[in-house]
């Protein structure tokens, strides 16, 4: 009985796998493009995100004085 079930399940799994490959490729391609665009956006605005604040004097010292 176990062999009979195994012989029926394996072709079914192979059919599901073959049908799912194009959908997975599309999803991963869209995700890759999204991460790539996000990385380019962060890279282009890195100075705005990670540099010193121009409105803060003595940012490296312990006291912060705003203009």
Order of alpha helices (4+ residues) and beta strands (2+ residues): alpha-alpha-beta-beta
